[in-house]
């Protein structure tokens, strides 16, 4: 049993309703990883939106999980769950590394930004050669 616990995944466990630094952008400096129980093999991030007083109240919940499908891109694609009236829920599951239920990483943003910048550079390259003196 001790050996099993040694391999348990570690997840962020918090709720933005009580802890503002649990929301996105997530502050992993103030939140600490929690070792999950051996039967909790995944991390989960839930984004819960509730319509209250003419606005959407958004809550972020991060926790260890027993079940849940790990989507493509290791939890960066979430399942939409439509509940009762005025409630929307997105949940993401991951199991690829400790702390995988944090906010989207910079690498994800760079994977979108770099091809865009490269295409701009290639597009303007003929014009840049004219600027040389």
GROMACS elastic network, one bead per residue, 0.5 to 0.9 nm:
[ bonds ]
;  ai    aj funct       b0    kb
    1     4     6  0.50909   500
    1     5     6  0.64510   500
    1     6     6  0.88098   500
    1    38     6  0.86510   500
    2     5     6  0.51660   500
    2     6     6  0.63949   500
    3     6     6  0.51521   500
    3     7     6  0.70049   500
    4     7     6  0.55355   500
    4     8     6  0.66983   500
    4    38     6  0.62240   500
    5     8     6  0.50647   500
    5     9     6  0.87388   500
    5    35     6  0.83768   500
    5    36     6  0.83729   500
    5    37     6  0.71218   500
    5    38     6  0.55561   500
    6     9     6  0.87661   500
    6    38     6  0.86782   500
    7    38     6  0.77449   500
    8    35     6  0.63891   500
    8    36     6  0.59386   500
    8    37     6  0.66023   500
    8    38     6  0.53202   500
    8    39     6  0.82566   500
    8    40     6  0.77097   500
    8    41     6  0.69897   500
    9    34     6  0.85101   500
    9    35     6  0.61390   500
    9    36     6  0.58394   500
    9    37     6  0.81898   500
    9    38     6  0.79562   500
    9    40     6  0.77023   500
    9    41     6  0.62535   500
    9    42     6  0.69554   500
    9    43     6  0.77646   500
    9    64     6  0.84044   500
    9    95     6  0.75124   500
    9    96     6  0.89793   500
    9    97     6  0.72802   500
    9    98     6  0.56467   500
    9    99     6  0.82182   500
   10    33     6  0.56694   500
   10    34     6  0.52023   500
   10    36     6  0.55959   500
   10    42     6  0.86772   500
   10    43     6  0.77182   500
   10    64     6  0.78226   500
   10    97     6  0.80214   500
   10    99     6  0.59795   500
   10   100     6  0.85712   500
   11    32     6  0.84122   500
   11    33     6  0.52461   500
   11    34     6  0.54150   500
   11    35     6  0.65897   500
   11    36     6  0.68071   500
   11    42     6  0.80485   500
   11    43     6  0.55364   500
   11    44     6  0.80336   500
   11    62     6  0.76842   500
   11    63     6  0.63800   500
   11    64     6  0.59052   500
   11    97     6  0.88760   500
   11    98     6  0.59335   500
   11   100     6  0.68848   500
   11   101     6  0.65067   500
   11   102     6  0.83749   500
   12    22     6  0.89216   500
   12    28     6  0.82854   500
   12    31     6  0.69343   500
   12    32     6  0.62874   500
   12    34     6  0.60171   500
   12    35     6  0.88523   500
   12    43     6  0.77727   500
   12    44     6  0.87185   500
   12    45     6  0.88651   500
   12    62     6  0.57789   500
   12    63     6  0.60537   500
   12    64     6  0.76433   500
   12    98     6  0.86184   500
   12    99     6  0.58256   500
   12   100     6  0.81505   500
   12   101     6  0.64500   500
   12   102     6  0.69051   500
   13    22     6  0.86537   500
   13    31     6  0.80135   500
   13    32     6  0.78712   500
   13    33     6  0.71635   500
   13    34     6  0.65950   500
   13    43     6  0.89642   500
   13    61     6  0.74621   500
   13    64     6  0.69568   500
   13   101     6  0.89616   500
   14    17     6  0.89245   500
   14    18     6  0.80929   500
   14    19     6  0.68886   500
   14    21     6  0.88509   500
   14    22     6  0.59794   500
   14    31     6  0.77744   500
   14    60     6  0.80303   500
   14    61     6  0.58703   500
   14    62     6  0.52685   500
   14    63     6  0.67374   500
   15    18     6  0.57919   500
   15    19     6  0.57856   500
   15    20     6  0.79271   500
   15    21     6  0.88131   500
   15    22     6  0.59604   500
   15    23     6  0.78492   500
   15    59     6  0.71686   500
   15    60     6  0.57605   500
   15    62     6  0.64512   500
   15    63     6  0.86410   500
   16    21     6  0.66892   500
   16    23     6  0.53693   500
   16    58     6  0.85706   500
   16    59     6  0.55118   500
   16    60     6  0.51916   500
   16    61     6  0.64894   500
   16    62     6  0.88882   500
   17    20     6  0.68068   500
   17    22     6  0.85207   500
   17    23     6  0.88487   500
   17    58     6  0.87094   500
   17    59     6  0.60279   500
   17    60     6  0.75630   500
   17    61     6  0.84305   500
   18    22     6  0.86065   500
   19    22     6  0.56364   500
   19    23     6  0.79471   500
   20    23     6  0.59766   500
   21    24     6  0.78575   500
   21    25     6  0.80283   500
   21    26     6  0.61684   500
   21    27     6  0.56950   500
   21    28     6  0.84363   500
   21    30     6  0.73598   500
   21    31     6  0.76142   500
   22    25     6  0.80336   500
   22    26     6  0.55796   500
   22    27     6  0.67421   500
   22    28     6  0.84133   500
   22    30     6  0.89418   500
   22    31     6  0.74208   500
   22    59     6  0.88210   500
   22    60     6  0.65074   500
   22    61     6  0.74447   500
   22    62     6  0.77779   500
   22   102     6  0.88481   500
   23    26     6  0.53820   500
   23    27     6  0.80191   500
   23    47     6  0.89747   500
   23    58     6  0.87244   500
   23    59     6  0.70581   500
   23    60     6  0.53433   500
   23    61     6  0.80664   500
   23   103     6  0.83662   500
   24    27     6  0.79297   500
   24    60     6  0.76267   500
   24   102     6  0.85155   500
   24   103     6  0.60153   500
   24   104     6  0.85700   500
   25   102     6  0.88272   500
   25   103     6  0.61164   500
   25   104     6  0.82984   500
   26    29     6  0.88969   500
   26    31     6  0.86365   500
   26   102     6  0.63896   500
   26   103     6  0.53462   500
   26   104     6  0.87163   500
   27    30     6  0.59404   500
   27    31     6  0.65299   500
   27   102     6  0.83799   500
   27   103     6  0.84018   500
   28    32     6  0.67534   500
   28    33     6  0.85500   500
   28    99     6  0.88720   500
   28   102     6  0.72762   500
   28   103     6  0.87886   500
   29    32     6  0.72453   500
   32    99     6  0.89805   500
   33    98     6  0.78106   500
   33    99     6  0.64503   500
   34    63     6  0.88957   500
   34    64     6  0.84275   500
   34    99     6  0.87508   500
   35    38     6  0.88214   500
   35    64     6  0.85488   500
   35    98     6  0.89297   500
   36    39     6  0.79738   500
   36    40     6  0.58388   500
   36    41     6  0.76109   500
   36    42     6  0.85605   500
   36    43     6  0.86440   500
   36    63     6  0.87696   500
   36    64     6  0.58890   500
   36    65     6  0.83128   500
   37    40     6  0.52528   500
   37    41     6  0.79469   500
   37    64     6  0.81028   500
   38    41     6  0.67761   500
   39    65     6  0.85474   500
   39    66     6  0.63403   500
   40    43     6  0.79464   500
   40    64     6  0.59897   500
   40    65     6  0.50938   500
   40    67     6  0.78112   500
   41    64     6  0.75656   500
   41    65     6  0.64856   500
   41    66     6  0.60009   500
   41    67     6  0.79715   500
   41    94     6  0.89673   500
   41    95     6  0.67886   500
   42    63     6  0.88169   500
   42    64     6  0.60575   500
   42    65     6  0.50413   500
   42    66     6  0.64279   500
   42    67     6  0.73428   500
   42    68     6  0.78044   500
   42    70     6  0.83274   500
   42    93     6  0.63967   500
   42    94     6  0.56228   500
   42    96     6  0.84805   500
   43    62     6  0.75369   500
   43    63     6  0.59538   500
   43    65     6  0.54026   500
   43    66     6  0.84949   500
   43    75     6  0.89513   500
   43    92     6  0.82168   500
   43    93     6  0.56333   500
   43    94     6  0.53868   500
   43    95     6  0.62245   500
   43    98     6  0.83251   500
   43    99     6  0.75976   500
   43   100     6  0.67389   500
   43   101     6  0.57581   500
   44    61     6  0.80139   500
   44    62     6  0.57104   500
   44    63     6  0.53003   500
   44    64     6  0.59723   500
   44    65     6  0.58993   500
   44    68     6  0.81163   500
   44    75     6  0.83672   500
   44    91     6  0.68185   500
   44    92     6  0.55712   500
   44    94     6  0.66151   500
   44   100     6  0.84581   500
   44   101     6  0.58528   500
   45    60     6  0.71261   500
   45    61     6  0.57525   500
   45    63     6  0.66016   500
   45    64     6  0.88773   500
   45    75     6  0.86722   500
   45    78     6  0.89029   500
   45    90     6  0.82077   500
   45    91     6  0.56152   500
   45    92     6  0.52196   500
   45    93     6  0.66336   500
   45    94     6  0.87363   500
   45   101     6  0.54647   500
   45   102     6  0.76332   500
   45   103     6  0.88152   500
   46    59     6  0.80015   500
   46    60     6  0.56919   500
   46    62     6  0.63204   500
   46    63     6  0.84487   500
   46    78     6  0.88843   500
   46    89     6  0.68752   500
   46    90     6  0.56938   500
   46    92     6  0.64945   500
   46    93     6  0.88986   500
   47    58     6  0.68811   500
   47    59     6  0.58242   500
   47    61     6  0.65296   500
   47    62     6  0.89037   500
   47    88     6  0.82055   500
   47    89     6  0.56652   500
   47    90     6  0.51213   500
   47    91     6  0.62961   500
   47    92     6  0.87333   500
   48    57     6  0.80994   500
   48    58     6  0.56799   500
   48    59     6  0.51157   500
   48    60     6  0.63489   500
   48    61     6  0.78142   500
   48    87     6  0.73404   500
   48    88     6  0.59661   500
   48    90     6  0.65627   500
   48    91     6  0.84255   500
   49    56     6  0.59184   500
   49    57     6  0.55493   500
   49    59     6  0.63923   500
   49    60     6  0.88972   500
   49    86     6  0.80101   500
   49    87     6  0.57063   500
   49    88     6  0.50532   500
   49    89     6  0.61633   500
   49    90     6  0.86432   500
   50    55     6  0.82178   500
   50    56     6  0.54685   500
   50    57     6  0.51703   500
   50    58     6  0.65337   500
   50    59     6  0.83202   500
   50    86     6  0.58080   500
   50    88     6  0.66071   500
   50    89     6  0.86762   500
   51    54     6  0.66077   500
   51    55     6  0.55782   500
   51    57     6  0.61194   500
   51    58     6  0.88082   500
   51    85     6  0.87088   500
   51    86     6  0.51173   500
   51    87     6  0.65609   500
   51    88     6  0.88356   500
   52    55     6  0.55880   500
   52    56     6  0.61671   500
   52    57     6  0.63739   500
   52    86     6  0.82925   500
   53    56     6  0.82298   500
   53    57     6  0.89775   500
   56    86     6  0.86693   500
   56    87     6  0.89755   500
   62   101     6  0.65413   500
   62   102     6  0.78636   500
   63   101     6  0.79181   500
   65    68     6  0.72679   500
   65    93     6  0.79401   500
   67    93     6  0.86052   500
   68    91     6  0.88395   500
   68    92     6  0.81456   500
   68    93     6  0.60966   500
   68    94     6  0.87084   500
   69    75     6  0.87404   500
   69    79     6  0.87716   500
   69    92     6  0.80992   500
   69    93     6  0.62175   500
   69    94     6  0.81245   500
   70    73     6  0.85642   500
   70    74     6  0.62722   500
   70    75     6  0.56927   500
   70    77     6  0.86583   500
   70    78     6  0.87101   500
   70    92     6  0.71785   500
   70    94     6  0.52784   500
   70    95     6  0.72799   500
   71    74     6  0.59198   500
   71    75     6  0.52172   500
   71    76     6  0.72110   500
   71    77     6  0.57716   500
   71    78     6  0.67963   500
   71    79     6  0.80879   500
   71    92     6  0.73365   500
   71    93     6  0.69185   500
   71    94     6  0.75589   500
   72    75     6  0.65073   500
   72    76     6  0.71022   500
   72    77     6  0.62034   500
   72    78     6  0.88763   500
   73    76     6  0.54357   500
   73    77     6  0.65965   500
   73    94     6  0.89926   500
   74    77     6  0.76285   500
   74    92     6  0.87663   500
   74    93     6  0.75487   500
   74    94     6  0.53446   500
   74    95     6  0.72124   500
   74    96     6  0.65365   500
   74   100     6  0.82455   500
   75    78     6  0.65387   500
   75    91     6  0.87842   500
   75    92     6  0.50829   500
   75    95     6  0.80550   500
   75    96     6  0.87972   500
   75   100     6  0.78392   500
   75   101     6  0.77768   500
   76    92     6  0.67768   500
   76    93     6  0.82688   500
   76    94     6  0.81863   500
   76   104     6  0.70826   500
   76   108     6  0.87280   500
   77    91     6  0.86987   500
   77    92     6  0.65572   500
   77    93     6  0.87163   500
   78    90     6  0.58757   500
   78    91     6  0.52727   500
   78    93     6  0.75895   500
   79    89     6  0.82341   500
   79    90     6  0.54595   500
   79    91     6  0.54159   500
   79    92     6  0.64381   500
   79    93     6  0.89916   500
   80    88     6  0.75373   500
   80    89     6  0.59441   500
   80    91     6  0.67882   500
   81    87     6  0.89189   500
   81    88     6  0.63648   500
   81    89     6  0.50554   500
   81    90     6  0.59960   500
   81    91     6  0.77737   500
   82    85     6  0.85436   500
   82    86     6  0.89966   500
   82    87     6  0.67728   500
   82    88     6  0.53197   500
   82    89     6  0.63831   500
   82    90     6  0.86718   500
   83    86     6  0.78994   500
   83    87     6  0.56625   500
   83    88     6  0.63304   500
   83    89     6  0.74972   500
   84    87     6  0.58562   500
   84    88     6  0.82929   500
   85    88     6  0.86502   500
   92   101     6  0.78052   500
   93   100     6  0.86133   500
   93   101     6  0.74661   500
   94    97     6  0.78437   500
   94   100     6  0.61897   500
   94   101     6  0.68538   500
   95    98     6  0.76801   500
   95   100     6  0.70551   500
   95   101     6  0.89485   500
   96   100     6  0.69287   500
   97   100     6  0.55676   500
   98   101     6  0.83032   500
   99   102     6  0.60250   500
  100   103     6  0.83330   500
  101   104     6  0.85353   500
  102   105     6  0.79707   500
  104   107     6  0.82701   500
  104   108     6  0.66635   500
  104   109     6  0.79607   500
  105   108     6  0.54728   500
  105   109     6  0.69549   500
  105   110     6  0.89204   500
  106   109     6  0.51084   500
  106   110     6  0.61073   500
  106   111     6  0.86107   500
  107   111     6  0.60981   500
  107   112     6  0.88300   500
  108   111     6  0.52305   500
  108   112     6  0.68996   500
  108   113     6  0.88995   500
  109   112     6  0.54191   500
  109   113     6  0.61594   500
  109   114     6  0.86097   500
  110   114     6  0.56137   500
  110   115     6  0.85450   500
  111   114     6  0.58402   500
  111   115     6  0.71369   500
  112   115     6  0.62133   500
  112   116     6  0.68270   500
  113   116     6  0.52483   500
  113   117     6  0.62431   500
  113   118     6  0.86673   500
  114   117     6  0.51450   500
  114   118     6  0.60784   500
  114   119     6  0.85919   500
  115   118     6  0.50205   500
  115   119     6  0.61190   500
  115   120     6  0.86268   500
  116   119     6  0.52199   500
  116   120     6  0.63426   500
  116   121     6  0.87453   500
  117   120     6  0.50639   500
  117   121     6  0.62120   500
  117   122     6  0.86978   500
  118   121     6  0.50540   500
  118   122     6  0.62418   500
  118   123     6  0.85535   500
  119   122     6  0.51072   500
  119   123     6  0.60396   500
  119   124     6  0.86438   500
  120   123     6  0.50277   500
  120   124     6  0.61596   500
  120   125     6  0.83616   500
  121   124     6  0.53487   500
  121   125     6  0.58219   500
  122   125     6  0.51357   500
  122   126     6  0.80448   500
  123   126     6  0.73506   500
  123   127     6  0.84586   500
  124   127     6  0.53368   500
  124   128     6  0.62763   500
  125   128     6  0.50536   500
  125   129     6  0.66157   500
  126   129     6  0.55782   500
  126   130     6  0.71327   500
  127   130     6  0.54322   500
  127   131     6  0.70408   500
  128   131     6  0.53032   500
  128   132     6  0.72950   500
  129   132     6  0.57124   500
  130   133     6  0.79779   500
